[in-house]
Amino acid sequence: MTPLLQVKGLRASYRGSEVLHGVDLSVPPASIVTLLGANGAGKTTTLRALCRMIATSGQVRFEDRDVSGLSTEQLVRLGIAHVPDGRGTFAGLTAEENLQLGGYVRKDKHQVAEDRERIYGYFPRLRERRKQQAGTLSGGEQQMLAIGRALMLRPKLLLLDEPSFGLAPLVVREIFSIMRVIREREGVSILLVEQNASIALGVADQAYLIETGRIVLSGSAADIKQNDAVRRSYLGE
Ligand code: ATP
């Protein structure tokens, strides 16, 4: 099957110092792929490089088309949505206004309201809090809002950066179980960056392990879970 996203030799630097040294990975259609790694390994940089928020080299193919030279906005229009670490919601706007903004590149404005309802279906808490300023939502609700806002773009690929960060285990479980529902109902693929390997491997189909800017291991999530080094270093066993 042709991958939805295929990345070859992705390199990125900050101020002349290279931190990604040729990352290769692929994401099949309608699947959840997790990129695991320790602090500073290059997970966030990989997502930033993929959506061209930083200068990169290497080949990126999306839906079997070379998109290496495209801008962030062009990639968004093709269906790649990024939910950055720190979530990036607009604190002074209400939850609903944030969702509305998520649909800004859409031409089919009449369907935007329908989509908002669908997102409230995934995250009923957002409906309850729709008139509340995003900055006053709980961490979990802000994460839900950030994912909801990205879904308003009707993406084919969601790049999620540490959705579990700083959240209580119960909320993390809730958000991760919705990821599966989203993948199943919308056929969206998710590239999930996580430090919490245990929960990420629970939801993912496939996994990659990155160490100091290089992929050192990849395979099905089930196989990676059984890997001795992963169990010792990332699963705390
Ligand atoms: P974490 O989970 O801690 O965010 P990560 O795997 O996402 O880790 P990155 O944030 O991608 O790691 O960082 C990779 C490397 O690039 C690190 O050495 C980091 O210090 C460096 N780095 C990240 N952002 C910048 C920046 N804006 N300027 C300079 N160096 C940076």
Boltz pocket constraint, residues with backbone or C-beta under 6 A from the ligand:
constraints:
  - pocket:
      binder: B
      contacts: [[A, 14], [A, 15], [A, 19], [A, 37], [A, 38], [A, 39], [A, 40], [A, 41], [A, 42], [A, 43], [A, 44], [A, 45], [A, 46], [A, 195]]
      max_distance: 6.0
